[in-house]
Amino acid sequence: MTVHIGAKPGQIAETVLMPGDPYRAKWAAETFLKDVELVNEVRGMLGFTGTWNGHRVTIQGSGMGMPSLSIYANELINEYNAQTLIRIGSCGGMQPQVGIRDVIIAMTASTLNSPSSGIFKEFNYAPCADYGLLAAAVKSAETKGCKTHVGGIYSSDVFYDERPDLNEQMTRHGILGVEMEAAELYTLAARYGRRALAVLTVSDHLQTGEALPAEDRERSFGEMVEIALEAAFT
Ligand code: HPA
């Protein structure tokens, strides 16, 4: 048991999928895993361990934003020895060629600030995905026929953004989409020598104002779970 995770030693797998929403963790575990066991419900941040094609997997909610994800990722890595951490979530599209429902696989994640920023002082660290996971996820997404984009994303501290000028600069510099967690996940994985990746579905678009209808969200989320599982065990 840690401060925020109630699992007993050994109840967390080496491979952890991290959706922001704990109820998505429940749905994904019940839909894709066998022999599922609830391993965490502290603060309602549900976590489940089961098996996929014989491989042990944990699906643990991260909550929204980098401070929340940082708590869970730190404890999963340092207290439960998680080796592979894959965020599955949604993002806002920031390029005209990026459409609603497309998949974005984040090669890098830029930030204005993250829980780790303080240790870098004047240094602009570039959080980056594990290449093996990234290559395997791209192959899986393309095999499924998903329209897939690979490149940089922006991990923002705010959902209700008051800096349209900053978003403009991100778009101008090729950033594909905005979400709120990946940069801290990549930084922690690098710090502790673990593998990390973020696989995202475009749920809304900053320029067009389009948004994914609620009934499509489950199907898109299911595709991401499969991509993440295939990438983890390739
Ligand atoms: N901004 C930040 N995070 C997000 C968004 C967004 O537009 N869409 C989905 N996650």
Boltz pocket constraint, residues with backbone or C-beta under 6 A from the ligand:
constraints:
  - pocket:
      binder: B
      contacts: [[A, 90], [A, 91], [A, 92], [A, 156], [A, 158], [A, 159], [A, 178], [A, 179], [A, 180], [A, 203], [A, 204]]
      max_distance: 6.0
